[in-house]
Amino acid sequence: MFNALVVDKDEESGKTSAAVKQIDVSDLPEAEVLVAVDYSTVNYKDGLCIGPGGGLVRKYPHIPGIDFAGTVEESSDDRYKPGDKVVLTGWRVGEAHWGGYSQKARVKADWLVPLPKGLDTRQAMAVGTAGFTAMLAVMALEDHGLEKNHGPVLVTGAAGGVGSVATAILSNLGYEVAGVTGRPETTDYLKSLGATQIVAREEINETVKRPLEAESWAGCVDAVGGAMLARVLGQMKYGCSVASVGLAGGAGLPATVIPFLLRGVNLLGIDSVMQPYDNRVRAWNRIASDLPMDKLEDMVHPATLSDLPQLGADILKGQVKGRVVVDVNA
Ligand SMILES: NC(=O)c1ccc[n+]([C@@H]2O[C@H](COP(=O)([O-])OP(=O)(O)OC[C@H]3O[C@@H](n4cnc5c(N)ncnc54)[C@H](OP(=O)(O)O)[C@@H]3O)[C@@H](O)[C@H]2O)c1
C-alpha cells in the first residue's frame, strides 16, 4: 500500500473531491515500468484535474500529477532497469492516465526520459513541465535565428512557472530579458532571475488599433496568449519570432496578419505533451547545462501531497509564484 492524491466524483451532484488515500500496487494501470516517485509539481492543468477536471479527466477515481521524477522499481522494457532515474512529462499522464501525485506510478517506457547527468529528481521537478516547455520555447527561438545581439527578449507571465524558468535560462545564456508581470511585488524576484526590464501587465494586455508599433523585441516566450500576444506581435523586430506557450490570459488571438506580412514575424507553436523523444532528450540535456541551479533553487516552494487541493485552486487563480516541488514521500 502507498499514498496517492485521489480525486473522486459524486455521480449525483457531479462534484469532485480530492484527498490523500492509501492504494495498492495492484490498483495501478498495466504498463511496462513501475516507478517509485520522488517528486512531482503543480501546473495549471493539475489545478484543473485536482478540481473539477476541465474536461481533461476521463474516468474517476483519478490520480492527477502531469509530471514526476523518480526511480525505476520494475521494468519489462529493455531500455530501463531498477535503479534508473527517470523523468516524465506530458503524454496526457495525470489527465487521461494516472499521474505523479502518488508514491508509485506505472507507465509506458516510451513516455519516460532518462534523467540527464547533473540533474537530480528534485531539480527535475523544480524544472517540471513548465521549465521543460520554457526550454523548448528557447530552443525554438534559437532554431529560428535568435541571437544575443538582436536586442531584448520578452517573457510574458514572467513570475509564473514557464516565465520564471524562461527568464533564468535566457539570462544565463546572455540574452537581455524583459519580463511582463501583473504582480509588481515580484519585481525583485524577476530581477534576481536575470530580468533587466520589467513591463507592467496593464501596459501591454490590451490591443491597440495600430497593427504595428515600435520594433522592440528580438524574441518572445509567451505564456499568456490572448490580447497580450496580439499586441506583442506588433512590437516584434523585423524577422523575429514569438514562441507561443500558454493561454493564461486567454485562448483567443485578436490579431491582424500585418506583423507577419510587413515584418516577417514568426509565430512558433510550442507543445510539450506530444513532443518527440529526441527533442525531449535534447531539451533535458540543455536544461542540465543552461539553467543555473542556484536560481532554480530560489524559485522552489516545497509542498506535500496534502497541500495539493489548496495549491490546485491557487494556480487556477494565477497565484502561484515560481515552481512548487511536491515531495510525495513527505
Ligand atoms: N504548450 C505547452 O505544452 C504548455 C506546457 C506548460 C504550460 N503551458 C501553459 O503555459 C501557461 C503558463 O503555465 P505556468 O505553469 O507558467 O502557469 P502559472 O505558473 O500559473 O503562470 C502563468 C502566469 O501568467 C500570468 N497571468 C495569469 N493570468 C493572467 C492574465 N489574465 N493576463 C495576463 N497574464 C496572466 C501570471 O504571471 P504574472 O503574475 O507574472 O503576471 C501567471 O503567473 C499556462 O497557460 C499553461 O497551461 C503550456
The ligand as an SDF file (V2000), in Angstrom:
LIG
                    3D

 48 52  0  0  0  0  0  0  0  0999 V2000
    2.3820   24.4130  -24.5380 N   0  0  0  0  0  0  0  0  0  0  0  0
    2.6070   23.5570  -23.5680 C   0  0  0  0  0  0  0  0  0  0  0  0
    2.9590   22.3960  -23.7840 O   0  0  0  0  0  0  0  0  0  0  0  0
    2.4740   24.0380  -22.1630 C   0  0  0  0  0  0  0  0  0  0  0  0
    3.2200   23.4470  -21.1320 C   0  0  0  0  0  0  0  0  0  0  0  0
    3.1460   24.0040  -19.8380 C   0  0  0  0  0  0  0  0  0  0  0  0
    2.2950   25.0740  -19.6030 C   0  0  0  0  0  0  0  0  0  0  0  0
    1.5470   25.5720  -20.6330 N   0  0  0  0  0  0  0  0  0  0  0  0
    0.6800   26.7320  -20.4330 C   0  0  0  0  0  0  0  0  0  0  0  0
    1.5160   27.8520  -20.2030 O   0  0  0  0  0  0  0  0  0  0  0  0
    0.8480   28.7810  -19.3640 C   0  0  0  0  0  0  0  0  0  0  0  0
    1.7520   29.1130  -18.1850 C   0  0  0  0  0  0  0  0  0  0  0  0
    1.9510   27.9580  -17.3910 O   0  0  0  0  0  0  0  0  0  0  0  0
    2.6200   28.0900  -15.9510 P   0  0  0  0  0  0  0  0  0  0  0  0
    2.8160   26.7310  -15.4310 O   0  0  0  0  0  0  0  0  0  0  0  0
    3.7490   29.0420  -16.0360 O   0  0  0  0  0  0  0  0  0  0  0  0
    1.4020   28.7800  -15.1560 O   0  0  0  0  0  0  0  0  0  0  0  0
    1.4960   29.8310  -13.9450 P   0  0  0  0  0  0  0  0  0  0  0  0
    2.6060   29.4650  -13.0330 O   0  0  0  0  0  0  0  0  0  0  0  0
    0.1130   29.9590  -13.4140 O   0  0  0  0  0  0  0  0  0  0  0  0
    1.9340   31.1940  -14.6790 O   0  0  0  0  0  0  0  0  0  0  0  0
    1.0910   31.9170  -15.5370 C   0  0  0  0  0  0  0  0  0  0  0  0
    1.4320   33.3880  -15.3720 C   0  0  0  0  0  0  0  0  0  0  0  0
    0.7110   34.1300  -16.3490 O   0  0  0  0  0  0  0  0  0  0  0  0
    0.3760   35.4020  -15.8160 C   0  0  0  0  0  0  0  0  0  0  0  0
   -1.0900   35.5640  -15.8940 N   0  0  0  0  0  0  0  0  0  0  0  0
   -2.0400   34.8640  -15.2170 C   0  0  0  0  0  0  0  0  0  0  0  0
   -3.2700   35.2840  -15.5610 N   0  0  0  0  0  0  0  0  0  0  0  0
   -3.0860   36.2830  -16.4570 C   0  0  0  0  0  0  0  0  0  0  0  0
   -3.9830   37.1230  -17.1700 C   0  0  0  0  0  0  0  0  0  0  0  0
   -5.3000   37.0270  -17.0380 N   0  0  0  0  0  0  0  0  0  0  0  0
   -3.4580   38.0340  -18.0160 N   0  0  0  0  0  0  0  0  0  0  0  0
   -2.1210   38.1580  -18.1680 C   0  0  0  0  0  0  0  0  0  0  0  0
   -1.2220   37.3900  -17.5060 N   0  0  0  0  0  0  0  0  0  0  0  0
   -1.7010   36.4540  -16.6700 C   0  0  0  0  0  0  0  0  0  0  0  0
    0.8580   35.4100  -14.3780 C   0  0  0  0  0  0  0  0  0  0  0  0
    2.1630   35.9690  -14.3980 O   0  0  0  0  0  0  0  0  0  0  0  0
    2.4990   37.3460  -13.6540 P   0  0  0  0  0  0  0  0  0  0  0  0
    1.9600   37.2020  -12.2730 O   0  0  0  0  0  0  0  0  0  0  0  0
    3.9600   37.4950  -13.7640 O   0  0  0  0  0  0  0  0  0  0  0  0
    1.7360   38.3840  -14.4630 O   0  0  0  0  0  0  0  0  0  0  0  0
    0.9880   33.9570  -14.0310 C   0  0  0  0  0  0  0  0  0  0  0  0
    1.9340   33.7360  -13.0230 O   0  0  0  0  0  0  0  0  0  0  0  0
   -0.4700   28.1380  -18.9630 C   0  0  0  0  0  0  0  0  0  0  0  0
   -1.4860   28.6310  -19.8160 O   0  0  0  0  0  0  0  0  0  0  0  0
   -0.2260   26.6660  -19.2060 C   0  0  0  0  0  0  0  0  0  0  0  0
   -1.4260   25.9680  -19.4640 O   0  0  0  0  0  0  0  0  0  0  0  0
    1.6330   25.0690  -21.8830 C   0  0  0  0  0  0  0  0  0  0  0  0
  1  2  1  0
  2  3  2  0
  2  4  1  0
  4  5  1  0
  4 48  2  0
  5  6  2  0
  6  7  1  0
  7  8  2  0
  8  9  1  0
  8 48  1  0
  9 10  1  0
  9 46  1  0
 10 11  1  0
 11 12  1  0
 11 44  1  0
 12 13  1  0
 13 14  1  0
 14 15  2  0
 14 16  1  0
 14 17  1  0
 17 18  1  0
 18 19  2  0
 18 20  1  0
 18 21  1  0
 21 22  1  0
 22 23  1  0
 23 24  1  0
 23 42  1  0
 24 25  1  0
 25 26  1  0
 25 36  1  0
 26 27  1  0
 26 35  1  0
 27 28  2  0
 28 29  1  0
 29 30  1  0
 29 35  2  0
 30 31  1  0
 30 32  2  0
 32 33  1  0
 33 34  2  0
 34 35  1  0
 36 37  1  0
 36 42  1  0
 37 38  1  0
 38 39  2  0
 38 40  1  0
 38 41  1  0
 42 43  1  0
 44 45  1  0
 44 46  1  0
 46 47  1  0
M  CHG  2   8   1  16  -1
M  END
$$$$
